[in-house]
Amino acid sequence: MAEVAKAPRTMSLRHPNWASAFGLLVVLPTFGILAVMLAERHKPIPLEVVPWVLLIALVELLPVATWGGVTVSVGYPLIIAVAFTFDPEVAALVALVSASDPREFKGEVTLLRALFNRSSIALAVLAASAVFHAVASVHSPVLTMFAAAFLAIVVDYVINLGLITTGVCLLYRYRPLRVLKELLGRGQEFLISYLGLGFLGASLARLNSLKGFGFWSVLTVLAPLLFARQMFLRSQALEEAHAELKDREQVLRTLSNAMAEERADERQQIAAYLHDDLAQVLFRLSIQVDVARKLLDKGDLIETGEQLEKIRESKQETSDRIRALIRQLHRSPLGAKGLAEALESFTDEVGRDSGVHFHLDIHDVAVPAPIALLIYKIAGEGLLNALKHAEASDFWIIVQGDEEFLELQLRDNGVGFDSSLPGPEGHFGMTMMRERAKIGGGTFEVFSVPGQGTTITVRFPTSLLQQEPSPEPAGTEPASDTPPGHVSPGTSGIGEPAA
């Protein structure tokens, strides 16, 4: 009754470990206890359980993600109704057989994991049914019945929680307190999702026991519940789409601000360049012209010729600096020729005398202007860092994208370094690149080994860069980044790592 998403370990019969041993300690006794109890029954298993098994198996495939990642199974109240209607061993058998899990059909859980999940539910139902029948029955007074139902639900919860906590601790090497904190969540989640559906199950058991009602009346009650589930899923999908849209707007707003800051920095650099470089050359040129005029007035042709040559040199210097400024402006990734030619121009300019061979692989992907600016800045900073420190002979710049990510990869074959250690004090290149990636809602990864070069990978999620909202989510599973364990009434136990 808990799920673990994208976990690094598996519970397998082929690779035994402590978690596998615990799984066997749960599965084998469960099957043994049920076999003994069923063998000692003096009456056959009632045929009335067959429609319950089929119904539970069907609705168990329809879990609903609710508050904080909690997964509520529509089949949980049906399992509780079976626990209160039939004998403990029959109820446990029904739970064992009908506790379906979509991951089993997809091959996402091992055989041992599936048996453990089903066995943990069967043991919890066996104990809950035994407690309920020891105190009351479905024909008892209402208050007595619901008091017994409360005790049975608590017993079911405690047993399931204990089994799942132990399994998760052994499987993922987590501390028990951490697992309990994740599984228990907030108190209102437990009350709403677990106790509420448990009492609904008690009500279904009571309804099934009344004359003139029976199993078909349970279906009548369950139909609105399934309809409400569909409405809830629709509402949840709209909320997720709205949250995604807000995240996208926030990222684009941040990118726009960053782009404006970058543009302001460029304008300041241009102004400083014009003031400190070109203005001084032009001022010197004007002085040289005045000197040449005075020499010409004196008739000193030799000195005038020398001064004219200085004027020509100043003019050439001015022309060279203006062309350099034009090239600097032309390199902007927001220019007409785009990111590929901007990066190519940058590598030609910066690495002209470096002896480094550059390899550019810029795929034809749609790059929004703010992201193009960030990629250009990150690539430029990475290239300058490599030229200063890597001692590389080759440098690769790769930009590619798919439906999920836009990726920039910077790679060199230089001396490398130990990327697990903190960067040298006073070197801010990596920090600047990481901050630029963060601005665009992306990730920044560095892999380097001494003597084996360095690879920097930056990924921007394309879902936050699209112009139109993405389609509404249609699935019912919680997001893959949910914490490792949430109480999920009636669902199977420990999840298998995603492929």
C-alpha positions in Angstrom: 0.0 0.0 0.0 2.9 2.3 -0.7 4.8 3.2 -3.9 8.5 4.0 -4.5 9.3 5.8 -7.7 12.5 5.4 -9.7 14.4 3.5 -7.1 17.9 2.2 -7.7 17.4 -1.3 -6.4 15.2 -4.3 -7.2 13.7 -7.1 -5.2 14.5 -10.2 -7.2 14.7 -13.9 -6.9 17.8 -14.0 -9.1 19.7 -11.4 -7.0 18.9 -12.3 -3.3 19.6 -9.6 -0.7 18.2 -8.6 2.6 15.1 -7.1 1.0 14.6 -10.3 -1.0 15.0 -12.4 2.1 12.4 -10.3 3.9 10.1 -10.6 0.9 10.3 -14.4 1.1 9.7 -14.2 4.9 6.4 -12.4 4.1 5.3 -14.4 1.0 6.0 -17.9 2.1 4.2 -17.7 5.6 1.3 -15.9 3.9 0.7 -18.7 1.5 1.3 -21.2 4.2 -1.2 -19.6 6.7 -3.9 -19.3 4.0 -3.3 -22.9 2.9 -3.7 -24.2 6.4 -6.8 -22.1 7.2 -8.5 -23.0 4.0 -7.7 -26.7 4.5 -9.3 -26.6 8.0 -12.5 -25.0 6.8 -15.5 -27.2 7.2 -17.4 -25.5 4.4 -16.6 -24.6 0.9 -15.7 -21.2 -0.3 -18.9 -19.4 -1.2 -19.5 -18.6 -4.8 -20.5 -15.1 -3.8 -16.8 -14.2 -3.7 -16.4 -14.6 -7.4 -18.1 -11.3 -8.5 -16.2 -9.5 -5.7 -12.9 -10.8 -7.0 -13.7 -9.7 -10.5 -14.9 -6.3 -9.4 -11.9 -5.6 -7.1 -9.4 -6.8 -9.8 -11.0 -4.3 -12.2 -11.2 -1.2 -10.1 -7.7 -1.9 -8.6 -6.4 -0.9 -12.0 -7.8 2.6 -11.5 -5.8 4.3 -8.7 -6.2 8.0 -8.1 -3.4 10.4 -7.1 -4.6 12.8 -4.4 -3.1 15.2 -1.9 0.6 15.3 -1.6 1.2 12.3 -3.9 -1.0 9.9 -1.9 -2.5 7.2 -4.2 -6.0 6.1 -3.3 -7.4 2.9 -4.8 -11.1 2.7 -5.6 -10.8 -1.0 -4.7 -9.9 -0.3 -1.1 -13.5 0.1 0.2 -14.4 -3.1 -1.7 -11.6 -5.0 0.0 -12.8 -3.8 3.4 -16.3 -4.8 2.5 -15.1 -8.3 1.7 -13.1 -8.4 5.0 -16.3 -7.5 6.9 -18.6 -9.8 4.9 -16.7 -13.0 4.7 -14.5 -15.1 7.0 -10.9 -13.9 7.5 -9.3 -16.7 5.4 -11.8 -16.1 2.5 -11.3 -12.4 2.7 -7.5 -12.8 2.6 -7.7 -15.1 -0.4 -9.9 -12.6 -2.3 -7.4 -9.8 -1.5 -4.4 -12.0 -2.6 -6.0 -12.9 -5.9 -7.7 -9.6 -6.8 -5.0 -7.1 -5.7 -4.1 -6.2 -9.2 -1.3 -3.8 -10.1 -1.0 -2.2 -13.6 2.8 -2.5 -13.3 2.5 -6.3 -13.2 1.0 -6.4 -16.7 3.7 -4.0 -17.9 6.5 -6.1 -16.6 7.7 -3.3 -14.3 7.8 -5.4 -11.1 9.6 -8.7 -10.5 7.7 -11.8 -9.5 8.9 -11.6 -5.9 7.9 -7.9 -5.7 4.4 -8.7 -7.0 4.0 -11.6 -4.5 5.2 -9.4 -1.7 2.8 -6.6 -2.6 -0.2 -9.0 -2.7 0.9 -10.9 0.4 1.2 -7.7 2.5 -2.3 -6.7 1.5 -3.6 -10.3 2.2 -2.0 -10.3 5.7 -3.4 -6.9 6.6 -6.9 -8.0 5.4 -6.7 -11.3 7.3 -5.9 -9.5 10.5 -8.5 -6.8 9.9 -11.2 -9.3 9.2 -10.3 -11.4 12.3 -10.5 -8.3 14.5 -13.8 -7.2 13.0 -15.5 -10.6 13.4 -14.2 -11.0 16.9 -16.0 -7.8 18.0 -19.0 -7.5 15.7 -20.6 -8.6 12.4 -22.4 -6.8 9.5 -25.7 -7.5 11.3 -24.6 -5.8 14.6 -26.0 -2.5 15.7 -24.6 0.4 13.7 -22.5 1.9 16.4 -21.0 -1.5 17.4 -20.3 -2.3 13.8 -18.5 1.0 13.0 -16.5 0.8 16.2 -15.3 -2.7 15.2 -14.7 -1.3 11.7 -12.5 1.4 13.1 -10.4 -1.1 15.0 -10.1 -3.3 12.0 -9.1 -0.4 9.7 -6.4 0.6 12.2 -5.1 -2.9 12.4 -5.0 -3.2 8.6 -3.1 0.1 8.4 -0.6 -0.8 11.1 0.3 -4.2 9.6 0.6 -2.8 6.1 2.6 0.2 7.3 5.0 -2.1 9.3 5.6 -4.4 6.3 6.1 -1.7 3.8 8.4 0.3 6.2 10.6 -2.7 6.8 10.7 -3.6 3.1 11.6 0.0 2.0 14.3 0.2 4.7 16.0 -3.0 3.6 15.5 -2.3 -0.1 16.8 1.3 -0.2 18.9 1.5 3.0 16.7 4.2 4.4 16.3 4.9 8.1 12.9 3.8 9.6 12.1 7.3 10.8 12.6 8.7 7.4 10.4 6.1 5.8 7.6 6.5 8.4 7.7 10.2 7.9 7.2 9.8 4.2 4.6 7.1 4.5 2.5 8.8 7.1 2.4 12.2 5.4 0.0 14.6 7.0 -2.7 13.5 9.4 -5.6 14.8 7.3 -4.4 12.7 4.4 -4.7 9.6 6.6 -8.1 10.5 7.9 -9.5 11.4 4.5 -8.0 8.7 2.3 -7.8 5.7 4.6 -10.4 6.0 7.3 -12.9 7.6 5.0 -12.7 4.9 2.4 -12.6 2.2 5.1 -15.9 3.4 6.6 -17.3 3.5 3.0 -16.3 -0.2 2.8 -18.1 -0.9 6.1 -21.2 0.8 4.7 -21.0 -1.3 1.5 -20.7 -4.5 3.7 -23.8 -3.4 5.7 -25.7 -2.7 2.5 -24.8 -6.0 1.0 -26.1 -7.8 4.1 -29.6 -6.2 4.0 -32.5 -8.2 2.5 -33.5 -7.0 -1.0 -30.1 -5.3 -1.7 -27.1 -7.6 -2.0 -24.2 -7.4 -4.4 -26.0 -5.4 -7.1 -26.8 -2.6 -4.6 -23.0 -2.4 -4.1 -22.6 -1.8 -7.8 -25.2 1.0 -7.6 -23.3 2.7 -5.0 -19.9 2.2 -6.7 -21.1 3.7 -10.0 -21.3 7.2 -8.7 -17.9 6.7 -7.0 -16.3 5.8 -10.3 -18.0 8.8 -12.0 -16.7 11.0 -9.2 -13.2 9.5 -9.8 -13.4 10.6 -13.5 -14.4 14.1 -12.5 -11.6 14.2 -10.0 -9.1 13.1 -12.6 -10.4 15.8 -14.9 -10.0 18.4 -12.2 -6.6 17.2 -11.3 -5.5 17.3 -15.0 -6.6 20.9 -15.2 -4.8 21.8 -12.0 -1.6 20.2 -13.3 -1.9 22.0 -16.6 -2.4 25.3 -14.8 0.6 24.7 -12.6 2.7 23.8 -15.6 1.6 27.0 -17.4 2.5 29.1 -14.3 5.9 27.5 -14.2 6.4 28.2 -17.9 5.4 31.8 -17.5 7.8 32.2 -14.5 10.7 30.7 -16.6 10.0 32.9 -19.6 9.7 36.0 -17.3 13.0 35.2 -15.8 14.5 34.6 -19.2 13.2 37.9 -20.4 14.7 39.7 -17.5 18.0 37.9 -18.0 18.0 38.8 -21.7 17.3 42.4 -20.8 20.3 42.4 -18.4 22.5 40.8 -21.0 21.5 43.4 -23.5 22.2 46.2 -21.0 25.6 44.7 -20.3 26.4 44.6 -24.0 25.3 48.2 -24.4 27.6 49.2 -21.5 30.5 47.3 -23.1 29.9 49.0 -26.4 29.7 52.4 -24.8 32.9 51.7 -22.9 34.6 50.5 -26.0 33.6 53.6 -28.0 34.7 55.9 -25.2 38.0 54.2 -24.2 39.2 52.9 -27.6 37.7 54.6 -30.6 37.3 58.0 -29.1 41.0 58.1 -28.2 42.1 57.0 -31.6 39.9 59.6 -33.3 41.2 62.3 -30.9 44.8 61.3 -31.8 43.8 61.4 -35.5 42.4 64.9 -35.2 45.6 66.1 -33.5 47.7 64.5 -36.3 45.6 66.3 -38.9 46.2 69.7 -37.1 49.9 69.0 -37.0 50.0 68.1 -40.7 48.2 71.3 -41.6 50.7 73.4 -39.6 53.6 71.6 -41.2 52.1 72.1 -44.6 51.7 75.8 -43.9 55.4 76.0 -43.0 56.3 74.3 -46.3 58.0 71.4 -44.5 57.0 68.7 -47.0 59.2 66.0 -45.5 57.7 66.3 -42.0 54.2 66.6 -43.6 54.7 63.3 -45.4 55.8 61.6 -42.2 52.7 63.0 -40.4 50.4 61.9 -43.3 51.8 58.3 -42.9 50.9 58.5 -39.1 47.5 59.7 -40.1 47.1 56.7 -42.5 48.1 54.3 -39.7 45.6 55.9 -37.3 42.9 55.6 -39.9 43.8 51.9 -40.4 43.7 51.3 -36.7 40.3 53.0 -36.4 39.0 50.9 -39.3 40.3 47.7 -37.7 38.7 48.5 -34.4 35.4 49.3 -36.0 35.4 46.0 -37.8 36.2 44.2 -34.6 33.3 45.9 -33.0 31.0 44.9 -35.9 32.2 41.3 -35.5 31.5 41.4 -31.8 28.0 42.7 -32.4 27.5 40.2 -35.3 28.2 37.3 -32.9 25.0 37.8 -30.9 22.8 34.7 -31.0 19.8 36.9 -31.4 21.0 38.1 -34.7 19.7 37.2 -38.1 22.1 34.3 -38.7 21.3 32.5 -35.5 23.1 30.5 -32.9 25.1 28.2 -35.2 27.0 30.9 -37.1 27.3 33.0 -33.9 29.1 30.1 -32.2 31.2 29.5 -35.3 32.2 33.1 -35.4 33.1 33.1 -31.8 35.3 30.0 -32.0 37.1 31.5 -35.1 37.7 34.8 -33.3 38.8 33.5 -29.9 40.6 30.3 -30.9 42.4 31.7 -34.0 45.9 31.3 -32.5 45.2 28.8 -29.8 46.1 25.6 -31.8 42.8 24.0 -30.7 40.7 22.2 -33.3 37.0 23.0 -32.8 34.1 20.7 -33.7 30.7 22.3 -33.9 27.6 20.1 -34.2 24.5 22.4 -34.0 21.4 20.5 -34.9 18.5 22.3 -36.6 16.3 22.8 -33.5 14.1 25.7 -32.7 15.8 27.7 -30.0 13.9 30.6 -28.4 15.9 33.8 -28.3 16.4 33.9 -24.5 17.7 30.3 -24.5 19.9 30.9 -27.5 21.5 33.8 -25.6 22.0 31.6 -22.5 23.5 28.8 -24.6 25.8 31.3 -26.4 27.0 32.7 -23.1 27.5 29.3 -21.4 29.3 27.9 -24.5 31.5 31.0 -24.6 32.4 30.7 -20.9 33.1 27.0 -21.2 35.4 27.6 -24.2 37.3 30.3 -22.5 37.8 28.1 -19.4 39.1 25.3 -21.6 41.5 27.6 -23.4 42.9 28.8 -20.1 43.1 25.6 -18.1 42.4 22.4 -20.2 45.5 22.3 -22.4 43.3 20.5 -24.9 43.9 19.9 -28.6 40.2 19.4 -29.5 37.0 21.1 -28.3 33.4 20.0 -29.1 30.3 22.1 -29.0 27.1 20.1 -29.5 23.5 21.5 -29.5 20.7 19.0 -30.0 17.1 18.6 -28.8 14.2 16.2 -28.6 10.7 16.3 -27.3 11.8 16.7 -23.7 15.1 18.5 -23.6 17.3 21.0 -25.4 20.9 20.0 -24.7 24.2 21.8 -24.9 27.3 19.7 -24.5 30.8 21.1 -24.2 33.6 18.6 -24.3 37.4 18.7 -24.5 40.3 16.2 -24.4 42.4 18.2 -22.0 44.0 17.5 -18.7 40.7 17.2 -16.8 40.3 17.5 -13.1 38.5 15.8 -10.2 34.9 17.1 -10.6 34.0 15.7 -7.1 36.2 18.3 -5.4 35.3 22.0 -4.9 36.5 24.4 -7.7 39.6 26.5 -7.2 39.1 29.7 -5.2 38.8 32.7 -7.4 37.6 30.8 -10.5 33.9 31.6 -11.2 33.5 30.2 -14.7 31.6 27.1 -13.6 29.5 29.1 -11.2 28.5 31.5 -13.9 27.6 28.7 -16.3 25.6 26.9 -13.6 23.7 30.1 -12.7 22.8 30.8 -16.4 21.5 27.2 -16.7 19.4 27.7 -13.6 18.0 31.0 -15.0 16.5 29.0 -17.9 15.1 26.3 -15.7 17.8 23.9 -16.8 20.3 21.5 -15.3 24.1 21.7 -15.2 26.3 18.7 -15.0 30.1 18.4 -15.1 32.0 15.1 -15.6 35.8 15.2 -15.5 38.6 12.8 -14.6 42.2 13.8 -14.4 43.9 13.0 -17.7 40.6 12.2 -19.5 39.2 15.6 -20.4 36.0 17.4 -19.3 32.4 17.2 -20.4 29.8 19.8 -19.5 26.1 19.0 -20.2 23.4 21.6 -19.9 19.7 20.6 -20.4 16.7 22.9 -20.8 13.2 21.4 -20.5 11.4 22.1 -23.8 8.0 21.9 -22.1 8.8 25.2 -20.4 9.8 26.8 -23.7 6.9 26.0 -25.9 4.6 28.8 -27.1 1.4 26.9 -26.5 0.3 24.9 -23.4 1.0 21.2 -23.7 -2.0 18.8 -23.8 -3.7 18.0 -20.5 -2.2 15.1 -18.5 -4.2 12.0 -19.0 -2.5 9.6 -16.6 -3.4 8.8 -13.0 0.0 8.0 -11.7 1.8 10.5 -9.3 4.7 12.4 -10.6 8.0 10.5 -10.7 9.7 12.9 -8.3 7.3 12.1 -5.5 9.0 11.2 -2.2 9.9 7.5 -1.7 6.7 6.2 0.0 3.2 7.4 0.5 0.4 5.4 2.1 -1.9 4.2 -0.6 -5.1 2.5 0.6 -5.6 -0.8 -1.3 -2.8 -0.4 -3.8 0.1 -2.8 -4.1 3.3 -2.3 -2.1 6.7 -1.4 -3.2 7.1 0.0 -6.8 9.7 -1.3 -9.3 12.2 1.2 -10.7 11.0 2.9 -13.9 12.7 1.8 -17.1 
